[in-house]
Amino acid sequence: MDSFLKETAKTLLQSKGDLKGVKVILPNRRAGLFFVKYLSQMADKPLWMPEVITIEDLFYQFAEKKPADKLTLIYELYRVYQALTEREESFDRFFFWGEMILKDFNDLDQFLVNPEKLFTNLKEQKVLESDWSFLSPEQVKLIREFWASFEGRDRAHQEKFLKFWDILYPLYTGFNAAIESLGMAYGGKIYRDVATGLETLKPIEEQLVFVGFNAFTTTEERLIKHLVNHFGAEIFWDLDTYYLNQPEQEAGLFFRSYQKDPILGPTFPERIPNFLQQHKAMIKTYNVPLKINQANLVAGLLEQVKGEENWEETVVILPEEQLLFPLLNVLPEKINRVNVTMGYPVRQTPVYTFLEAVLELQRYAKMEDGELLFYHKPVKDLLSNVFLTEMAPEFSKQVHDELLRTNAIYFPAGKLREGGEVFALVFQLYTAETIMDYLLELIRALAAPLEEKSMERTYLYQCFKQMNRLKAVFDQEIKEAVSVGFFTRLFRQVFAESRLPFQGEPLEGLQLMGVLETRNLDFKRVIICSMNEGSFPPSKSMDSLVPFNLRQAFGMPVQEQNDAIYAYTFYRLLHRAEEVHLIYSTAGSQGQVGEKSRYIHQLQIEMEHSGIQKDDTLVHVPVNLTQAKPIQIQKSPSILRVLERYTDSPGEGQTATSFSPSAINMYLDCRLKFFLTYIAAVEVPDEVQEAVDPAIFGNLVHQSLENLYAGFIARKGRNWVEASDIDGLMDYISPAVEKAIRAQYFLDEDATLKLTGQLTIARDVLQKYLAGVLEQDRLTTPFEIISLEGNKKYATQLPVTTRSGVRRVSLSGIIDRVDRVGTTIRLIDYKSGNDKKDFKGIPGLFDREDKSRNRAAMQTLFYGLLYEARHPENKSPLKPALFSLRDVFKEDFSPYLREVLGPGKRQEVNDFADYREDFVGELTRILEEIINPGQDFDQTDDLEKCRLCPFSEICSR
Amino acid sequence: MASQTPFHIYKSSAGSGKTYTLTTAYLKLALENPLAFRQILAVTFTNKATQEMKERIIQELKRIKNKADETQPMDRDLMGRWDLKPSELSQRAAMALTAILHDYGSFSVSTIDSFFQRVIRAFAREIDLQAKYDVELDQESIMERIVDRLLMRVVDEPDLHRWLVDFSIHEIQKGNSWNTKKSIQDLGKKVFQEDFKKVQKEIRNFLEEPDNLKSLISHLYQQKQLVIRQAEEMKAEAHQIRKNLELEWEDFKGGSRSFVKKIDQLGNPESPIPELTDLQKIFSKNPEDWYTKTSKKKSAIEAAFHEGLGELFSRFEPLLKTWNTLDAMTKNLYVFGLFGYLLEELEGLKEEENMLLISEANDFLRSITAENEAPFIYEKVGNRFRHFLLDEFQDTSGFQWESFRPLLLNSLSMGKTNLVVGDVKQSIYRWRGGEMRLLMDQVESETRHFGLEVKNLDTNYRSLPQVVLFNNSLFSTLSRLVAMSLTKELGSDEGELISTAYAEINQKVSLKQESKGQPGKVRLEFLEPEKPQNYSDAALEALPAMVDELMSKGYRQKDIAILVRKNDQAANIADAFMAYEIPGQEKRYEVISDEALFLHKSAVVRCLLAALKLVGNPDDGLSGKNLWVQWARAKNLLLGQEFFLHGTLPQPHSGLEKIFFERIHQLRKLPLMDLLEALVELLGLNGELAERAYLSGLKESVYDFVGKNRADLASFLVWWEQQGHKRTVKLPDTHDAIRILTIHKSKGLQFKVVLLPFLDWKVFDTAKDPIVWAPYSGDEAVPPVIMPLTVRKELLNSAFAPAYREESLLSHLDTLNMLYVAFTRAEEVIWGLVPFKEPEKRNGIGRVDDLLFFALNQQVAEGELNLKAHFDSKTRILDLGSWPTWDSGVKPAIDRQEIMAWKYRPWRDSLQVRQVFGDFDETGMIAKRDFGRLVHTLIEKSSTRKDFVLELEALYFEGAINKEEMVLLEKQFKTLCEVPEFNSWFDDGYRILTEQGILMPGGGSKRPDRLVFKKGTVEVVDFKTGKESPSHRDQVRGYMELIRQIEKDKAVTGFLCYLETGSIIRIS
């Protein structure tokens, strides 16, 4: 069957013979392309091509004017609004309201509404005066009803409404006057001028032909009738009996009224086609679980198409344009040509996202002592962005690392700007005055190194064009200072709509388009996705400041008209199709459920012919899951070789190393974790920590106390501490902590110390902790400090039996502090967590099944072994001690370990020697296991341990 | 026609045909006239329920349209209403259906939230919202950001700083982490809740005056010190008495465990007054209980009692109460002090980001309905509702009701029919503000004067007889048990609410269910885990076997629902089923669950995320490992030490890891969606059939993300970190799989078989630190204040006992309701697992299993099913009814046709973005070469000189050129116009056609740049840029030939015009 446009082209050609002087008006440009194609297919000799334009073009031609851009218009509107209201509303805040007002003004002009009447405040006026006689009684009723709702008590919201309502008429007139004086116009105004000035229209020589229209605005209708009446314009309607003759079918709403019109009526064809019922197209409906799966289904349907195919006869309609790429990415190989009308959304291009990130950075800028600083998160994002890494890979990485190393929450812009021109442009403080120039400059700088025909350059150019335009409007029209935030929003809005066209021969290959672009086009095979309420038809968007009843009373379009337009768009697609596939998804977004479109209901319930499938086809996606298998690493020769590093013969070319208590603890916790950390040496990436995490806090604890006592020894030249020293030490807490923080974050001594909120709190907490430790130390004075962390590393070796005989395995550890109280040597560890001091015997310390295994006890007892090794001469008791932050303030604080002997029975550990034998025995057993080639590295069964393990991903836990 | 009562309240127990009732009520209103539906608003609880209600109405209308059936009660009801014949009813239904389908937007069935959103949007201007705002649903992340903002302020605000340091120290001293951020977030979240909003004005007022808080703190501190001192004095006093009488505490009855030893605990700074057990309290009053009969120190002890020790014990109670009161107030004091800041930051954030929190909708709506008469609201919204049908009314919140009431009252005052449906027993959304008392009595009392009909729907249409009878008996017993226990624990009458709520528990079995001839089956098994297993392991192990048995009875997977309380239980169950191998079968069971099928469980998803992370940061060694570990998992390979040690993949895949790294550079330049597709392809995951639902789920996540956010990799990874873990696989309900869902989500649903594996939760669970807001005005030293209190047992013995009692009561009701909802979902089979405990170890009703245990051992009332008789104490199984006796022949699974295609093909293979005309060089000026082309385009479009200027402006407005460039271009054009020939081509005295197409026979067309119709001749002009070329001449000659064929009576002349040089060549 011929398509409507082809049929029309044929009729036109046959009736005219020659198309010179013919002007064809179509609803959109796309239809024009197809129309010309059909014409040329039918020509048997060279012919003048008729002029093919849209109805907007026609209006603009008559008016010899084009509308100004929206931004400028809204700004003009704003100026008038400002003058009318005393209320200071910033342009930022006004903008989106302005958009709505402008739309309302457009509407009321397009529909030839008398603004003075519309915006009258009838609250007090109970009767409509005589000059309202232009309205029908129903209209008057609606208006009355609206104003009647104002009866009753005075309410604040109504007052607010009226206050705003009252300025709309002056705003309208003021705005019109203002733009007129500037020689500008807006769409509605042009339409109104043309429609109200028909008498002055110059005689028209061309033969006008209107093709495929459905809904006219009042101004359009008036113009067209005039042209039909006085200049013999012709109209070709694309319609079907099905909806025309059933008054409930909204698709026929406009046609029914035009059919009755004395001027338009006669332009209707004598015989109105009845395709929808006679033609019996096959119509199938599919229900798909996810939106994204619609693409897979379309691809599947296309795959099923057999034989040679003229793909241009197939259309896939995407009411949600976002589905375009998922679909394009799964198209079957056999489709060699695709034509897309929608364009690539600029906001998804890397260039745009980069610029947006640059703008977002501004929200997190701050000036401190004249220095510009940026918040670390956006800086980090930007530094890893391809545009910056490409420019200066070394520099980006270096700064990125520095950011992590110093844990800078705010990072100085100056340093960032050193990366080159682009960096200098990105890391600037943007103000309303400079923002455009910086951005334009930035775009240029980004484009400079790119290849001339590259995609990126095209993206950039598109952005450049848009920005240039924005800049021009701001430079010349808008004198208001706007905030960077507003600019960012505007920027987003401009680009949300912006598309890059695709290359291609528009009339060839599989056709992919949005709903509105299908107007007037017919296809043999029609596939429509997103047949969901909210997508097709789209959700209500009658944003207007004019209440519903008043819109209706004054003949401005309301939802009913909107519905009619969309319904027509839908049904028209079925006119001449042979095969229709309707796809909807049950997944919604934001917790919503996908609802199937009313059109599916309508078809399934109302349309009766053999081609319609009455039930939806459910499409299934397989949902199996591959189970994670246990990970078990066998000790291969190469692993055994790595393990040799821990023994007295580290193997050729390998550096010797040793087991620390943490390594042993980790091995006991999870063998695989030990393997990944110590054998495979998998690095866990750093993050800038805004919060001071427990590990860092722990470091600070150690470091501060080290500083405190090391400083003491250096100052006093002695290493014993007396009660009288403690008060003096208290004064050194603060510098000790500060020094520790500097060291932690690699800050130079002279660099000003800028701490984040959390860190300042941590600092104060640390100071209290140190004071708490000193208070405890006061109780044990006098004591002698034997060693501090600084002179640190204690090491020893243990003989371990292996298959190849006895080997000596190296052990080492850092003891936070060793001191002597009386005759006792204390081995002290500072803890920032809530480590317990009770433990259930030595075997319990090495029992990996024990969920409450005391790691800290294992660790401090381990120190006993180390200390003995360094001081074999020692005869004093060695007493492990834990200073834990959460206990140190308790009145009954005691730092010493206690072995739990039974319920309520505990025994303080006074000398490591008492435990040595058992401890060494257990430790040796573990070391043997580590070295033993038969023992694999496997995962722990205790999932609780996986919760904070950085490797939990690897184990799929 | 019966006289109409405007307001109907239906109390609908489970399965009592609520949807049927609502649908009928809807139709009664909607069939009044074809357009009546526009004035009805039906409010449902969830979006899903909205869909179902809409479908149901349409289905019924469709059915009646085809044939009204006098045997159907609904049809009879409807016909009776207007006295219609079946055909007339069909006629009406047809008209109404047509009207609905063609004005679908006015078909108003919606959730209360979306209705409120609509109203708020209509009033945005009046309530000072911005014209465009986003509705923010994720309040948790909002609170996180607010706390971050708060912490940033610390640096500049010493007061705040001091406060937070004190807070940290306070926490450390309690043995907690110094990092208070989480505590602030947790309590801070309360600002979004209705409980807080009810009192927020008072709290704001209190906190606005900084001295208030200061004096409150010092008051609390002083009072606490006072109590401690008193306790210390008591201790000293007691010891004095003891010493005077030469006694040791061990001399008292009980020896070293004697209650008098509690005296030693007096004055402990953390809890200065030790708590006495109930028994000890009695002992303490009674000197005879202070010594053993054989005690030698009997008289001394007696003397001690009388010399003050007895009196001293009587002081414990009041002092403990004071302490508990003070302690409760101190508990959340620090965060409470921050509420002012939190609210301030919240305001700031909302303003900056232009958002409306979902929790605010109710506040705004309240102000709108309070400020406006209903008619004005309707005018603004554009819909005038005259009838309201409210479903699940027991879960309506106080604020929602307050907002709605004016509209409802407006309708009632006009004598219009309205309807409310709900069941107090199924109110389980108290944590979201659900206020069941509304349905219980408040609404009735507020609307009674309009005329009210309260109807109890008392027949169960859902379940088979034994299921109904079991539930009747179980819940009347349970409600008695709970009521009794509460009365005992909390004091008189506290249980009354429960009794009222469960007053009408007994349901009738419906005829339809009766006539099926199947009794239905109920099974409750008390399960004793074998050590070291815990109960939940045991239950998880038992479940698959239960399903095996059900399958053998002829049930299908989709018939079965497993209900749980918590999301992680659902996840564990899903894992258990996925790992379970069905005996003798290749397949495994499939499950559907919104709570369990997390995307991140999939190897493919994990693999891709690791790949994305690695693209973002190639130095990320961990992701580098993880990528291949997950990749191997997806491919069913196992990676050994070779991989972990050297990073090499096994043959034949080795090398892929290198290719990946080589590609990273290219990959980073791709837009996010394309990047994901490219990774899927590169890693060869398109072939992975098994995890397609997960892969699709990940793609859908990216799809949704890109739609709303900045579409770059870094932002996506952050988003995934925060939100992604909540994403689950979505499957259609029709899928043949076992459902796993929470009891909350199961409300309103029904299943053939319901499995309840975890009947073990706490009846009143205080572990999650529930918060109540309670007023304190105990002392004149501080202004009255409303404080957040953590609900703990101690509150019962404090000034806040009423708050505790209320919370305890409602929690008990919650639990009972939760059980009710769970047990009433089943049509045919209930099968529950309960942890077993030795009966003597059960004291009181701490947990649900206690409740069930006692219920099964309880005498039941007259006419109730005797549960005890069905409970076998040996096997510890309650068994009731029998399995269905139908033919259990296994139905063949429907072979699904695979119509989807998955093969990836980069879109750039089939499509290119068009080069945009124009480019920029380093100076930003349009390059010379393009300048010519620009002029060309402009000329192409303009017929006259005036046109040229217009087009130039248009180009400028498009942003393609700037002002200077515009001037330059205009100048260049003027120069060209100095040539008379050229000038004449733009003379509006002639007829000028630009880009006039010539249709070529057989398709195709030509477009000469310009045709100028001069007298008797046509001039064809083609403009060129660049060098002159003979082919240009041929082109023009071609045009001339064509034109001669069309314009036979005219002479045709041709011109070539080179724009840069201005040279014009005449062609003949």
Interface residues (C-beta under 8 A of the other chain):
Chain A: L19 K20 V36 K37 L39 S40 Q41 A43 D44 K45 P46 L47 W48 M49 K66 A68 D69 R93 F96 W97 E99 M100 E145 F146 A148 S149 F150 G152 R153 R155 A156 H157 Q158 K160 F161 F164 E248 Q249 E250 N287 P289 L290 K291 I292 N293 N296 L297 A299 G300 L301 L302 E303 Q304 Q322 F325 P326 L328 N329 V330 L331 P332 E333 I335 N336 R337 V338 V340 Y344 R347 Q348 T349 P350 T353 F354 E356 A357 E360 K380 D381 S384 N385 V386 T389 L440 R444 A447 A448 E452 K453 M455 E456 R457 T458 Y461 Q462 F464 K465 Q466 M467 N468 R469 L470 A472 Q476 G485 L500 P501 F502 Q503 G504 E533 K540 M542 D543 L545 P547 F548 N549 V558 Q559 E560 D563 A567 T586 A587 G588 S589 Q590 G591 Q592 V593 E595 R598 H601 Q602 I605 E606 L618 V619 H620 V621 P622 V623 N624 L625 T626 Q627 A628 K629 I631 I633 Q634 K635 S636 S638 I639 V642 F675 L676 I679 A680 V682 E683 V684 P685 E690 A691 V692 P694 F697 L755 T756 G757 Q758 T760 I761 A762 D764 V765 K768 Y769 N834 L885 R886 D887 F889 K890 E891 P950 F951 E953 I954 S956
Chain B: N47 K48 T50 Q51 K54 I58 K62 L97 T98 A99 L101 H102 D103 Y104 G105 F123 R125 E126 I127 Q130 A131 K132 L137 D148 L150 L151 M152 R153 V154 V155 H161 L164 V165 S168 I169 I172 Q173 G175 N176 S177 W178 N179 K181 P269 E352 I368 E371 N372 E373 P375 F376 Y378 E379 K380 V381 G382 N383 M578 A579 R588 E590 L597 K601 S602 A603 V604 R606 A610 G616 N617 D619 D620 G621 L622 S623 K625 N626 V629 Q630 R633 A634 N636 L638 L639 G640 Q641 E642 F644 L645 R668 K669 L670 P671 L672 M673 D674 E677 L689 A690 E691 R692 A693 Y694 S696 G697 K699 E700 Y703 D704 V706 G707 R710 A711 D712 A714 S715 V729 K730 L731 P732 T734 H735 A737 R896 E898 I899 M900 A901 W902 K903 Y904 R905 P906 W907 S910 L911 Q912 V913 R914 Q915 V916 G918 D919 F920 E922 G924 L950 A954 Y956 F957 E958 G959 A960 I961 N962 K963 Q996 G997 I998 L999 M1000 P1001 G1002 G1003 G1004 S1005 L1042 Q1045 I1046
